[in-house]
């Protein structure tokens, strides 16, 4: 492959979108992926005869270009799945998004009135300039609902008090929603499709890797190369251009070719050789990523609940969310006498939970299912643990300044673009990641798009 061909680092949704769009325009490329499987954190993981979606990834978007890409790959093979999810709180299950009458019945009249009173107080006396995630949510929902449905789960996910989380997290993922918005939707009086309230989504019958593997197949057919288990360990440069990418097997010159990277921004900065100035390295180290691990359990039981996933707002257990593979696609669980539940635990890479042996984690998941009343005395037929170190870019207090420092330093590199949730350090969904990949490809064909300004849905 000539050195003028683009090199794409990372074969997740962003990197594959970039490569695929280039291929549609007649340009081949080289894709380097550190794992032994493509798909990033949107992978399909096998478990005996069954499979589960790592994290649960809905294919929904308001961007026509993104949907066109997915449909170009899948044609009409997507299935339309209903979004069904609930919150587990005080040993009860609450619909999410909230439905008015069931929620009021479960909370009781006194608590419901307290929630509405708390919301009115927040509406009349809001924090004028919310400085934390907690203040942002209290403004939107009221203090009482924040304590009930936001604090426990959010602190479990992010591993820090809500007062230390930047309000940018709420702006990225629940912007536009408020108690008024949710209750109007519950009453059927607001038909606007907010990103957080989509009722249906597209899904590949065999899981997300049905899309990614097909993209790789077509890339190879059109002359591109996708190398697995090929991490980029060092990136040589002259302060203006990347000059070589070094993997365990080779040093690849790239001075005359573009590079598109979806690797975590912190890792990209650390891999540069010569090393950036001390203040840039410090800023990169300041950027943090929350990891998670999935404990998938195979149970000899027919589908135990109708939800795609359950949000566990219960401090007595460590699990944060439970995926039900059969409700993403029945094809993932081909034997109806079994079910696959994916228990998600949020952690830091290297902490006690992350480092626990797989058998201990499977035992923990089994105990916690029993605590939640979801095991029903059944034996676990099989289990599997999958760890992801770079699942969620952290929006803590002060991350913005660190990110700005990294962005300004990288702006000097004329043959480098960064894409994807970890590449631009944005907590976003698959639609956003895919869009950054598409726009990076278009930049290589003469268009001009600022990838840092692509807004999450």
C-alpha positions as CSV (number, residue, x, y, z in Angstrom):
1,X,0.0,0.0,0.0
2,X,1.5,3.4,-1.0
3,X,2.4,5.7,1.9
4,X,0.0,8.4,0.5
5,X,-3.0,6.2,1.7
6,X,-4.6,7.4,4.9
7,X,-3.9,5.5,8.1
8,X,-6.8,5.2,10.6
9,X,-6.1,4.3,14.2
10,X,-8.9,2.4,15.7
11,X,-11.6,0.2,14.2
12,X,-14.6,1.3,16.3
13,X,-17.7,3.0,14.8
14,X,-15.8,6.3,14.1
15,X,-12.7,4.7,12.5
16,X,-14.7,2.3,10.4
17,X,-17.1,5.1,9.3
18,X,-14.1,7.1,8.1
19,X,-12.6,4.2,6.3
20,X,-15.9,3.1,4.7
21,X,-16.7,6.6,3.5
22,X,-13.3,6.9,1.9
23,X,-13.8,3.5,0.2
24,X,-17.1,4.7,-1.2
25,X,-15.1,7.6,-2.7
26,X,-12.6,5.3,-4.3
27,X,-9.8,5.7,-1.7
28,X,-8.2,2.8,0.1
29,X,-6.7,3.1,3.6
30,X,-4.9,1.2,6.3
31,X,-6.9,0.6,9.6
32,X,-4.9,-0.3,12.7
33,X,-6.8,-1.8,15.6
34,X,-5.3,-2.8,18.9
35,X,-7.9,-5.4,19.8
36,X,-8.5,-8.8,18.2
37,X,-12.0,-7.7,17.2
38,X,-13.4,-4.6,15.5
39,X,-16.2,-2.5,16.9
40,X,-14.6,-0.6,19.8
41,X,-16.9,-0.6,22.9
42,X,-19.9,-1.5,20.6
43,X,-18.8,-5.1,20.2
44,X,-20.9,-8.3,20.1
45,X,-19.4,-10.9,22.5
46,X,-20.0,-14.6,22.2
47,X,-21.0,-16.7,25.2
48,X,-21.3,-20.4,24.4
49,X,-24.0,-20.6,21.7
50,X,-25.3,-17.2,22.7
51,X,-24.1,-13.6,22.4
52,X,-24.5,-10.2,24.1
53,X,-24.0,-6.6,23.1
54,X,-21.2,-5.0,25.2
55,X,-23.0,-2.1,26.8
56,X,-26.1,-2.1,24.7
57,X,-26.0,0.1,21.5
58,X,-29.0,1.4,19.9
59,X,-28.8,2.4,16.3
60,X,-30.7,5.7,16.3
61,X,-29.8,9.1,14.9
62,X,-31.3,12.4,13.7
63,X,-28.4,12.7,11.2
64,X,-29.4,11.5,7.7
65,X,-25.8,10.9,6.7
66,X,-25.3,8.5,9.6
67,X,-28.5,6.5,8.9
68,X,-27.6,6.4,5.2
69,X,-24.3,4.8,6.1
70,X,-25.8,2.2,8.4
71,X,-28.4,1.3,5.8
72,X,-25.8,1.2,3.0
73,X,-24.1,-1.6,5.0
74,X,-27.2,-3.4,6.2
75,X,-29.7,-2.7,3.4
76,X,-33.0,-3.7,4.9
77,X,-31.7,-6.3,7.5
78,X,-32.1,-4.0,10.5
79,X,-34.9,-5.0,12.9
80,X,-36.9,-2.3,14.7
81,X,-36.8,-2.8,18.4
82,X,-38.9,-1.1,21.1
83,X,-37.0,0.8,23.7
84,X,-38.1,-0.5,27.1
85,X,-36.2,0.4,30.2
86,X,-36.9,0.8,33.8
87,X,-35.3,2.2,37.0
88,X,-35.0,-0.1,40.0
89,X,-35.5,2.0,43.1
90,X,-36.5,0.9,46.6
91,X,-37.3,-2.6,45.3
92,X,-39.8,-1.2,42.7
93,X,-39.4,-0.8,39.0
94,X,-40.2,2.7,37.5
95,X,-40.7,3.1,33.8
96,X,-38.1,5.3,32.0
97,X,-39.0,7.6,30.5
98,X,-41.5,8.2,33.3
99,X,-45.1,7.4,32.8
100,X,-47.3,9.7,34.9
101,X,-49.9,7.5,36.6
102,X,-47.8,4.4,37.3
103,X,-45.1,6.6,38.8
104,X,-47.6,8.4,41.0
105,X,-49.1,5.2,42.2
106,X,-45.7,3.7,43.1
107,X,-44.4,6.9,44.8
108,X,-47.6,7.5,46.7
109,X,-49.5,10.8,47.0
110,X,-47.2,12.3,49.7
111,X,-44.0,11.7,47.8
112,X,-45.5,12.8,44.5
113,X,-46.6,16.1,46.0
114,X,-43.1,16.5,47.5
115,X,-41.5,15.9,44.1
116,X,-43.7,18.5,42.4
117,X,-43.1,21.0,45.3
118,X,-39.4,20.5,45.0
119,X,-39.5,21.1,41.3
120,X,-41.5,24.3,41.7
121,X,-39.0,25.5,44.3
122,X,-36.1,24.8,41.9
123,X,-38.0,26.5,39.1
124,X,-38.6,29.7,41.2
125,X,-35.2,29.8,42.8
126,X,-32.7,28.0,40.4
127,X,-29.0,28.1,40.7
128,X,-28.2,31.1,38.4
129,X,-25.0,29.5,37.0
130,X,-24.9,25.8,37.7
131,X,-21.3,24.8,38.5
132,X,-21.8,21.1,38.9
133,X,-23.9,18.2,37.6
134,X,-25.8,18.2,40.8
135,X,-26.8,21.9,40.4
136,X,-27.8,21.4,36.8
137,X,-30.1,18.4,37.5
138,X,-31.6,20.1,40.6
139,X,-32.5,23.1,38.3
140,X,-34.1,20.8,35.7
141,X,-35.8,18.3,38.0
142,X,-35.9,19.6,41.6
143,X,-33.9,18.4,44.6
144,X,-36.2,15.6,45.6
145,X,-36.1,13.8,42.2
146,X,-32.4,14.3,42.0
147,X,-31.9,12.5,45.3
148,X,-34.3,9.7,44.2
149,X,-33.3,9.0,40.6
150,X,-30.0,10.7,39.8
151,X,-27.5,10.8,42.7
152,X,-27.0,7.1,43.5
153,X,-26.8,5.9,39.9
154,X,-24.6,8.9,38.7
155,X,-22.1,8.5,41.5
156,X,-22.0,4.7,40.8
157,X,-21.2,5.3,37.2
158,X,-18.7,8.1,37.6
159,X,-17.1,7.2,40.8
160,X,-17.2,10.7,42.3
161,X,-19.7,13.0,44.1
162,X,-22.2,14.8,41.8
163,X,-20.8,18.1,43.2
164,X,-17.4,17.2,41.5
165,X,-18.9,16.4,38.1
166,X,-19.0,19.1,35.5
167,X,-22.5,20.3,34.3
168,X,-21.3,19.5,30.8
169,X,-22.1,15.9,31.4
170,X,-25.8,16.7,31.8
171,X,-25.7,19.1,28.9
172,X,-24.3,16.3,26.7
173,X,-26.7,13.5,27.6
174,X,-29.9,15.0,29.1
175,X,-29.9,18.4,27.5
176,X,-33.4,19.6,26.7
177,X,-35.1,17.3,29.2
178,X,-36.7,18.5,32.4
179,X,-39.5,17.3,34.7
180,X,-41.9,19.3,32.6
181,X,-40.7,17.7,29.4
182,X,-40.9,14.2,30.9
183,X,-44.4,14.7,32.3
184,X,-45.7,16.2,29.1
185,X,-44.3,13.2,27.3
186,X,-45.9,10.9,29.9
187,X,-49.3,12.6,29.3
188,X,-48.9,12.4,25.5
189,X,-48.9,16.2,25.2
190,X,-45.4,16.5,23.7
191,X,-44.6,14.5,20.6
192,X,-41.1,16.0,20.1
193,X,-38.5,13.2,19.8
194,X,-35.9,14.2,22.2
195,X,-32.7,12.1,21.9
196,X,-33.3,10.6,25.3
197,X,-36.9,9.7,24.6
198,X,-36.7,7.7,21.4
199,X,-39.3,4.9,21.6
200,X,-37.9,2.6,18.9
201,X,-34.5,2.0,17.4
202,X,-32.8,0.0,14.7
203,X,-30.7,-3.0,15.6
204,X,-28.7,-5.6,13.7
205,X,-30.3,-9.1,14.3
206,X,-26.9,-10.7,15.2
207,X,-25.7,-7.7,17.2
208,X,-23.5,-4.7,16.3
209,X,-20.6,-6.7,15.0
210,X,-22.9,-7.7,12.1
211,X,-22.4,-4.1,10.9
212,X,-18.7,-3.8,11.7
213,X,-17.7,-7.2,10.3
214,X,-19.5,-6.4,7.1
215,X,-17.8,-3.0,6.8
216,X,-14.4,-4.7,7.2
217,X,-15.3,-7.3,4.5
218,X,-16.3,-4.5,2.0
219,X,-13.2,-2.5,2.9
220,X,-11.0,-5.4,2.1
221,X,-12.8,-6.1,-1.1
222,X,-12.1,-2.4,-2.2
223,X,-8.4,-2.6,-1.5
224,X,-8.2,-1.3,2.1
225,X,-6.3,-3.2,4.8
226,X,-7.6,-3.8,8.4
227,X,-5.0,-5.1,10.8
228,X,-6.1,-6.4,14.2
229,X,-3.9,-6.7,17.3
230,X,-1.8,-3.8,16.0
231,X,-1.5,-1.1,18.6
232,X,0.2,2.2,17.8
233,X,2.7,2.6,20.5
234,X,4.7,5.6,19.3
235,X,4.0,8.5,17.0
236,X,7.1,10.3,15.6
237,X,6.7,13.9,14.6
238,X,8.5,17.1,13.7
239,X,6.1,19.4,15.6
240,X,4.1,20.1,12.4
241,X,3.4,16.6,11.0
242,X,3.4,13.1,12.2
243,X,6.3,11.4,10.4
244,X,6.0,7.7,11.5
245,X,3.7,5.4,13.4
246,X,5.4,2.6,15.3
247,X,3.6,-0.7,16.1
248,X,5.2,-3.8,17.7
249,X,5.9,-5.1,14.1
250,X,7.0,-2.0,12.1
251,X,7.8,1.6,11.8
252,X,5.4,3.0,9.2
253,X,6.4,6.4,7.6
254,X,3.4,8.7,7.3
255,X,5.0,12.1,6.6
256,X,3.3,12.2,3.2
257,X,-0.1,10.8,4.3
258,X,-2.9,11.7,6.6
259,X,-3.6,10.1,9.9
260,X,-7.0,9.8,11.5
261,X,-7.0,8.7,15.2
262,X,-9.8,7.5,17.5
263,X,-7.5,6.3,20.2
264,X,-8.0,8.0,23.6
265,X,-6.7,11.6,23.5
266,X,-4.6,11.1,26.6
267,X,-2.9,8.1,25.0
268,X,-2.3,9.9,21.7
269,X,-0.5,12.8,23.5
270,X,1.6,10.3,25.6
271,X,2.6,8.4,22.4
272,X,4.1,11.5,20.7
273,X,7.9,11.4,20.1
274,X,9.5,13.7,20.9
275,X,7.4,14.3,23.9
276,X,5.2,17.4,23.9
277,X,5.9,20.3,26.4
278,X,5.4,19.5,30.1
279,X,2.2,21.5,30.3
280,X,0.6,19.5,27.4
281,X,1.6,16.2,29.0
282,X,0.1,17.3,32.3
283,X,-3.1,18.4,30.6
284,X,-3.3,15.0,28.8
285,X,-2.8,13.2,32.1
286,X,-5.6,15.4,33.6
287,X,-8.1,13.8,31.1
288,X,-9.6,10.7,32.7
289,X,-11.7,7.8,31.5
290,X,-14.1,5.7,33.5
291,X,-14.0,2.0,32.8
292,X,-16.6,-0.7,33.1
293,X,-16.8,-4.4,33.1
294,X,-19.6,-6.6,32.1
295,X,-20.4,-9.8,33.9
296,X,-22.6,-11.8,31.5
297,X,-24.5,-14.7,33.0
298,X,-26.3,-17.4,31.1
299,X,-29.4,-18.6,33.0
300,X,-31.7,-21.6,32.3
301,X,-34.7,-19.4,32.2
302,X,-37.1,-17.9,29.6
303,X,-36.9,-14.1,29.2
304,X,-37.4,-12.8,32.8
305,X,-38.3,-9.2,32.1
306,X,-39.3,-7.2,29.0
307,X,-36.7,-4.4,29.3
308,X,-33.7,-3.9,27.1
309,X,-31.9,-2.8,30.2
310,X,-32.6,-1.9,33.9
311,X,-31.0,1.0,35.6
312,X,-30.1,-0.1,39.2
313,X,-30.6,2.8,41.6
314,X,-29.8,0.7,44.6
315,X,-26.8,1.5,46.8
316,X,-26.9,-2.0,48.4
317,X,-25.5,-3.5,45.2
318,X,-22.5,-2.5,43.0
319,X,-24.1,-3.3,39.7
320,X,-25.2,-0.2,37.8
321,X,-27.1,-1.5,34.8
322,X,-28.4,-4.9,33.6
323,X,-28.8,-5.7,29.9
324,X,-31.2,-8.4,28.7
325,X,-29.7,-9.7,25.4
326,X,-32.9,-11.4,24.2
327,X,-34.7,-8.0,24.2
328,X,-32.1,-6.4,22.0
329,X,-32.6,-9.2,19.5
330,X,-34.0,-12.7,20.0
331,X,-31.3,-14.0,17.6
332,X,-28.7,-13.3,20.3
333,X,-30.4,-15.9,22.5
334,X,-31.5,-18.6,20.0
335,X,-32.7,-21.0,22.7
336,X,-35.9,-19.6,24.4
337,X,-35.2,-21.7,27.5
338,X,-32.2,-19.6,28.3
339,X,-31.5,-15.9,29.0
340,X,-28.3,-13.9,28.9
341,X,-28.1,-11.0,31.4
342,X,-25.2,-8.6,31.2
343,X,-24.4,-6.9,34.5
344,X,-22.4,-3.7,34.2
345,X,-20.1,-2.5,36.9
346,X,-18.4,0.9,36.6
347,X,-14.9,1.1,37.9
348,X,-11.4,2.6,37.4
349,X,-8.8,0.6,35.5
350,X,-6.7,-1.2,38.1
351,X,-9.0,-0.7,41.1
352,X,-10.1,-3.6,43.3
353,X,-13.2,-4.4,41.2
354,X,-11.4,-4.2,37.9
355,X,-8.6,-6.5,39.2
356,X,-10.9,-9.1,40.8
357,X,-10.6,-12.6,39.2
358,X,-13.3,-13.5,36.7
359,X,-14.7,-16.3,38.9
360,X,-15.1,-13.8,41.8
361,X,-16.9,-11.3,39.6
362,X,-19.2,-14.0,38.3
363,X,-20.0,-15.0,41.9
364,X,-20.6,-11.3,42.7
365,X,-23.0,-10.9,39.8
366,X,-24.8,-14.0,40.9
367,X,-25.2,-12.7,44.5
368,X,-26.4,-9.3,43.3
369,X,-29.0,-10.8,41.0
370,X,-30.3,-12.7,43.9
371,X,-30.3,-9.6,46.1
372,X,-32.4,-7.8,43.5
373,X,-34.8,-10.7,43.2
374,X,-33.9,-11.5,39.6
375,X,-32.2,-14.8,40.0
376,X,-35.3,-16.8,41.1
377,X,-33.1,-19.5,42.6
378,X,-31.7,-20.6,39.3
379,X,-28.2,-21.9,38.7
380,X,-25.8,-20.0,36.5
381,X,-25.1,-22.1,33.4
382,X,-22.1,-20.1,32.2
383,X,-20.5,-16.7,32.8
384,X,-18.1,-14.3,31.1
385,X,-16.3,-11.1,32.1
386,X,-15.3,-8.4,29.6
387,X,-13.4,-5.3,30.8
388,X,-13.3,-1.9,29.0
389,X,-10.8,0.7,30.3
390,X,-11.8,3.6,28.2
391,X,-15.6,3.5,28.2
392,X,-16.6,7.0,29.3
393,X,-14.6,10.3,29.0
394,X,-14.8,12.0,32.4
395,X,-16.3,15.5,32.7
396,X,-15.0,16.5,36.1
397,X,-14.3,20.0,37.3
398,X,-11.5,21.5,35.3
399,X,-11.4,19.0,32.4
400,X,-12.3,21.8,29.9
401,X,-9.0,23.7,30.4
402,X,-7.0,20.4,30.0
403,X,-8.9,19.6,26.9
404,X,-8.3,23.0,25.4
405,X,-4.6,22.7,26.0
406,X,-4.5,19.4,24.2
407,X,-6.6,20.7,21.3
408,X,-4.4,23.8,20.8
409,X,-1.2,21.7,20.8
410,X,-2.6,19.2,18.3
411,X,-3.8,22.0,16.0
412,X,-0.2,22.4,14.7
413,X,-0.2,18.9,13.2
414,X,-1.3,19.3,9.6
415,X,-1.8,15.6,8.8
416,X,-3.6,14.5,11.9
417,X,-7.4,14.4,12.7
418,X,-8.9,13.0,15.9
419,X,-12.4,11.4,15.9
420,X,-14.8,9.4,18.1
421,X,-15.9,9.7,21.7
422,X,-12.4,9.1,23.1
423,X,-10.5,10.9,20.3
424,X,-12.2,14.2,21.0
425,X,-13.0,13.4,24.6
426,X,-16.8,13.7,24.3
427,X,-19.2,11.5,26.2
428,X,-21.4,10.9,23.2
429,X,-23.4,8.1,21.4
430,X,-22.7,6.1,18.3
431,X,-24.3,8.6,16.0
432,X,-21.9,11.3,17.1
433,X,-18.8,9.1,16.8
434,X,-19.9,7.9,13.3
435,X,-20.5,11.5,12.2
436,X,-17.0,12.6,13.2
437,X,-15.6,9.7,11.1
438,X,-17.7,10.7,8.1
439,X,-16.6,14.3,8.4
440,X,-13.0,13.3,8.8
441,X,-13.2,11.4,5.5
442,X,-14.8,14.4,3.8
443,X,-12.0,16.6,5.1
444,X,-9.6,14.3,3.2
445,X,-11.5,15.0,0.0
446,X,-11.3,18.8,0.2
447,X,-14.1,19.8,2.6
448,X,-13.4,21.7,5.8
449,X,-15.2,20.5,9.0
450,X,-14.2,21.3,12.6
451,X,-14.5,17.8,14.2
452,X,-14.3,19.4,17.7
453,X,-17.5,21.2,17.0
454,X,-19.6,18.2,16.1
455,X,-22.3,18.2,18.8
456,X,-23.5,15.1,20.5
457,X,-27.1,14.0,20.1
